Amino acid sequence: MEHRAEARIDVASITANISTLKSISGVDLLAVVKADAYGHGLIEVGLAAEKAGADWLGVALLEEAIALRTHGVRIPILAWLLPPGSDFRAAHSHDIDVAVSCLATLEEISALKVNARIHIEVDTGMNRGGFLNEWPELLKADFSFVDVVGFFSHFARADEPEQSQNDHQLNRFNEMLAQLVSVGVNPPVKHLSNSAATLKNHTAAFDLVRTGIAMYGLSPDVKNLGDSASLGLLPAMQLRAKLHLVKHVLAGSPVGYGASAITAFDTQLGVVAMGYADGIPRVAQGAGVFFDNKRAPIIGRVSMDQFVVDLGPDSTAKSGDWVVIFGDGRHGEYTADDWGASSASINYEIVTRIGPRVSRIYAPHVY
Ligand SMILES: *Cc1c(COP(=O)(O)O)cnc(C)c1O
């Protein structure tokens, strides 16, 4: 099918990143494939990660986990965002491990009397998911109708390794684990690290690391931890789109809604066939596209389906040519990091928000 915008996913990069991360951590790896595998494609990446040696898959939603099982994933899958009232019977029948972060959920799962596999999530200081105020009661709970496989928590500031909150969370994790063990529950799979902790905090690896962004080849925090290349990671996604139109305009021409930019000289504008409906941030400024070994910056505001770039007066681009919106950066093109910076955001948000109108192609990047 002919298309105007595509995200090319290089599965070989994901495979290489998994090997890199496994050798850094030295423990089992859970490949985080929530949110359509950070925009890279849930099923394709899930199956590729399994093949590449991931030991577990992790998702937020039950339906994501069921889709993976339905498509043939055999390794353990953990789903961690199941509020009370979720279909825990379906989770059990698809052999999906579920996170438990409140007593109501534990009671619902216990009531099934199927010995369902659970991971106890504890709040060690992020004040988001996990047991906090209900913890003393949980320590008195009846675990005889569940199989407590895992014990886990999540770091709030692993991308700032020097922050003492990391030590506090790690200490609290060990303390809560010891309390659980003292009431006779000893979960075999303890896990705390996300990508940033996997890369920078080896004392937090325990039995399993949960890597998301780094598996896709992106840095959890470019400023604090360095970029992909410095971390030995290969960005898996290249985003390309067609120039819907190229045309010559005169100096002093206002461009786009609100006339927020005005051409400084006679130039050629390129209209790129992707917009904020496809995940290009409306406010983005300072990023752009790459064509013929040159960067062409965004000019004016991003529209719903399109945005305009200044190709420069001498560009050879023509209507219908492909341009690279972001790639691994090794050729001079913009990166997902640059697009994050262009919109007061982060690479995570750039890749996860690429919309369903953009074709996902599982093939090497092209320049
Ligand atoms: C999203 C998520 C991760 C992965 O985080 P990255 O920074 O992408 O590695 C790990 N654990 C949990 C609980 C998550 O929600």
The ligand as an ORCA input file, in Angstrom:
! r2SCAN-3c Opt
* xyz 0 1
  C       6.936      1.902     32.000
  C       7.480      1.116     33.132
  C       8.793      0.626     33.097
  C       9.773      0.946     32.008
  O      10.326      2.229     32.176
  P      11.521      2.731     31.224
  O      11.959      4.002     31.810
  O      10.896      2.910     29.876
  O      12.528      1.656     31.228
  C       9.196     -0.211     34.133
  N       8.374     -0.514     35.158
  C       7.121     -0.032     35.225
  C       6.270     -0.390     36.377
  C       6.637      0.812     34.233
  O       5.395      1.309     34.318
*
